[in-house]
Amino acid sequence: MKEDGGVYSGLWSGMSPTDYVFSFFMFQIILSFFISRLLHFLLRPLKQPKFVCDMLTGFILGSSVLGRDKSMLEKIFLPKNMLLSNTISTIGAIYFVFITSVKIDKSRIFLTVKKAWNVSLTCLVIPCIISTSLFYLLQNFLTGFYKVPHFYIYLGFATSLCHYPNVAHALGELNLLNSELGQLALSVVVLHSIIGGLHLATLMFAIPGAAMKTSLSQLCMFALIAFIVITVLRPLMLWIVKNTPEGKPVKSIYVRLILVAPLITAMLSDAAGTHFLTGAQIMGLIIPAGPPLGSALVEKSELIMSELLLPFFFIHVGQQTNVQMITDWKAFWALVFILMVGSFSKMIGSLSSLLYVNTGVRNAILLSFILNFKGVIDHSVFLWLRMQKLMDDSYFTAFVLSTVAVNAIMNPLIQIFYKPELSLEAYPSFENYPRRLQSMPPTGELRVLCCIHCEDNVNGMITLLKASNPTEISPICAYTLHLTQLIGQAAPLLAPYESQKGKWKTNSSDRIMRALSRLSKTSNVPLTIQPLKIIAPYKTMHETICKLAIDKLIPLIIVPFPESLEFHEKTASLRSFNINIQTYAPCTVGILVDRSSHHLLSTTHFSYNVLAIFLGGPDDREALALALRMSGHPGVSITMIRIDFKADDDNNKSERYLDECFINEFKSRTIANASVVCHEVVAEETVQVMNVISKVDNSYDLVIVGKQPVANSRLAKEMLPWIEYKELGVIGDMVASSDFCGGTMSVLVMQCFGISSTGIDSSMTNYDERSCFSFASSNCDRDNDVQALVAYHKRNATLCTQV
């Protein structure tokens, strides 16, 4: 429709689409989308974030580039055309702050602040003092600011703050949320965000000409609004959570009403005289993070917010930036100097934090880079100051350009110098501790890290732990981790599970941990359960698990294979998680394909029938080491089938020698055990190996195999094209198939430490000197055979670090 009420007939009538607000707005969205994606593609080699690309898009579409053409300026930047785009960008800022506030785990805010308050204040106070001092010393040069008394203090404080939404968004894009550095940064900015929220709520005191009485009245009105939101809407949110059955989605009517609420609270906050983002932030903070409500809101709105509304906000800020408005370049560079010094002063604050946190100098410097990230809240404050005539257009341009420059520099530096995977390669606490079951002494505690996705995994894990023969001289301590994908929360979480008596609603974590705790209390064997819960993105969850294994000196990690229909949609993510665990784990990894029968836990007499298939190599020796431990359990029967594959006799003579020593050790230690049966089969061809395995009957409860046969094995090369799940290996993929014995037997695939997910030994020849002495000493001549084997390893420079 035309503004005068006439009908727009389109291009054929000779009218221009730019004369109409809606047509121009659609054109603006399409153009900005393509330019932003093109810049993101071109700048990807330079490791530039989407924020920088969106801001550059705004510069191109704004007065600094296209606006330099007067004809273009008259057509594009008419007030009626910019009204709708300005409104949409404001809505984008509101929902960004709202969704980020929803993700914050409110139950741990004070705990987080308590842990990192000293670092947080150090990283705030030092930059604030330096920036404020520079603003005061150079205030005569900065004539573009309104002369409000002590306004330089406000500017120094505002530019020194770092806000939680900005940092969480940037870390998510960098995939560092779950890293040690990311966790430290999020802990630091929580206190900053609390102070920043108060800062937003008191902006009216910076308005020139506003009486103190009027400002106090506005503040009281805002406090009344916040009180009503907290006391009325917060109980409603809890009621919705309480009345939503577990596993069921929140009713859509509730989601729709809640998604309208941040617009209402932002409007009321703006009407009260405070910044409109404060209302959206309070609305987000009263909503419980995580499932069911927080996750539902995030899933319903985050995509359109992050891919459409939020980029449009940054594009809008870029459009408001006009380099042509800079006339006093001396004042401009003075302001840029203050902002850059303020950014680097955070490095001083971060380095000073070494007094409180034992982190490296590199991490302290990288932390300062993260704390310099700017985003929605900062630019909203800049726009507000510009709108209130507290700064002119040239200073607004200086602020925006400086934030873009800082983000463009800091982002690639963090990606280049911080590699979470590299930190997993150094194990100072692991140097004198066994990382493999083969190296474990027969006495002493065995620590196992058990990962659980859902309640279906509990039965298999409990059965496996009981079958692993916990005894008084060799007890088992199981660290059980309930793995939860990070949805509806901003920060990852790893914490001990805390039982809440009288809790009005239980969830899957409660039931899982109760079942495991019940096992620990009712079991007659020395089995200790340490329940933990982790909430993190599957893409980076392995980092936390590997660090936990290092901290707790754990030689065995067991992860479930995603076979349940419940995880059909997440199978790819869970498989990638398992592969990451195999790649970066500092110890042995077992993947459990669980098909256990529930009657095993209900019977008074525990009975378990295990089959171990041995072809050779470090992974198979690790599988046989677990079977050797199980053989001591009176209710466990072991059948060991050794397939002597003659086609590999000429390769890996050292591995062949170790296999013989280990087999002899296994036989000698189980020779008097009637529950252990050993078979040996000779195979000349790969087909014969497959035939031997296919003839196994379905009388076993568990099949234990190694993931990778001997390196460069003919069997592995010939079977590789037929493998469906490479993380299970050649034999594991075969026996885990539903076609093998009807898919009724559980399968445990073992990968020995030092073997990467590709099957290539990443650090050694798959064995260590001590394990050779530990398991082969009774059947090998120490003076001749073992010394010759060790010499052979040393000549080839392939001995692993002694553990």
HELIX and SHEET records of a PDB file:
HELIX    1   1 LEU A   11  SER A   13  5                                   3    
HELIX    2   2 PRO A   17  ASP A   19  5                                   3    
HELIX    3   3 VAL A   21  LEU A   43  1                                  23    
HELIX    4   4 ARG A   44  LEU A   46  5                                   3    
HELIX    5   5 LYS A   50  LEU A   61  1                                  12    
HELIX    6   6 LEU A   66  ARG A   68  5                                   3    
HELIX    7   7 LYS A   70  ILE A   76  1                                   7    
HELIX    8   8 PRO A   79  LYS A  103  1                                  25    
HELIX    9   9 LYS A  106  ARG A  108  5                                   3    
HELIX   10  10 ILE A  109  LEU A  137  1                                  29    
HELIX   11  11 PHE A  151  SER A  160  1                                  10    
HELIX   12  12 TYR A  164  LEU A  174  1                                  11    
HELIX   13  13 GLU A  180  ALA A  201  1                                  22    
HELIX   14  14 LEU A  203  ALA A  206  5                                   4    
HELIX   15  15 MET A  212  ILE A  228  1                                  17    
HELIX   16  16 VAL A  229  LEU A  233  3                                   5    
HELIX   17  17 ARG A  234  LYS A  242  1                                   9    
HELIX   18  18 SER A  252  ALA A  271  1                                  20    
HELIX   19  19 PHE A  276  LEU A  285  1                                  10    
HELIX   20  20 LEU A  293  ILE A  304  1                                  12    
HELIX   21  21 MET A  305  LEU A  309  3                                   5    
HELIX   22  22 LEU A  310  GLN A  320  1                                  11    
HELIX   23  23 VAL A  323  MET A  325  5                                   3    
HELIX   24  24 TRP A  329  SER A  352  1                                  24    
HELIX   25  25 SER A  353  LEU A  355  5                                   3    
HELIX   26  26 VAL A  361  LEU A  371  1                                  11    
HELIX   27  27 VAL A  376  MET A  387  1                                  12    
HELIX   28  28 ASP A  393  PHE A  417  1                                  25    
HELIX   29  29 PRO A  420  SER A  423  1                                   4    
HELIX   30  30 PRO A  428  PHE A  430  5                                   3    
HELIX   31  31 LEU A  437  SER A  439  5                                   3    
HELIX   32  32 ASP A  456  ALA A  467  1                                  12    
HELIX   33  33 SER A  508  THR A  522  1                                  15    
HELIX   34  34 MET A  541  ASP A  551  1                                  11    
HELIX   35  35 LEU A  565  PHE A  567  5                                   3    
HELIX   36  36 THR A  571  TYR A  584  1                                  14    
HELIX   37  37 HIS A  599  SER A  602  1                                   4    
HELIX   38  38 PRO A  618  MET A  630  1                                  13    
HELIX   39  39 LYS A  646  ASP A  648  5                                   3    
HELIX   40  40 LYS A  653  THR A  670  1                                  18    
HELIX   41  41 THR A  686  SER A  694  1                                   9    
HELIX   42  42 ARG A  714  MET A  719  1                                   6    
HELIX   43  43 LEU A  720  TRP A  722  5                                   3    
HELIX   44  44 LYS A  726  LEU A  728  5                                   3    
HELIX   45  45 GLY A  729  VAL A  735  1                                   7    
HELIX   46  46 CYS A  741  GLY A  743  5                                   3    
HELIX   47  47 GLU A  769  ALA A  776  1                                   8    
HELIX   48  48 ARG A  782  VAL A  786  3                                   5    
HELIX   49  49 GLN A  787  ARG A  795  1                                   9    
SHEET    1   A11 LEU A 493  PRO A 496  0                                        
SHEET    2   A11 LEU A 527  ALA A 536 -1                                        
SHEET    3   A11 ILE A 476  GLN A 485  1                                        
SHEET    4   A11 LEU A 446  ILE A 452  1                                        
SHEET    5   A11 LEU A 556  PRO A 560  1                                        
SHEET    6   A11 THR A 588  VAL A 593  1                                        
SHEET    7   A11 SER A 746  GLN A 751 -1                                        
SHEET    8   A11 LEU A 702  GLY A 706  1                                        
SHEET    9   A11 TYR A 608  PHE A 614  1                                        
SHEET   10   A11 VAL A 636  PHE A 645  1                                        
SHEET   11   A11 VAL A 676  ALA A 683  1                                        
END                                                                             
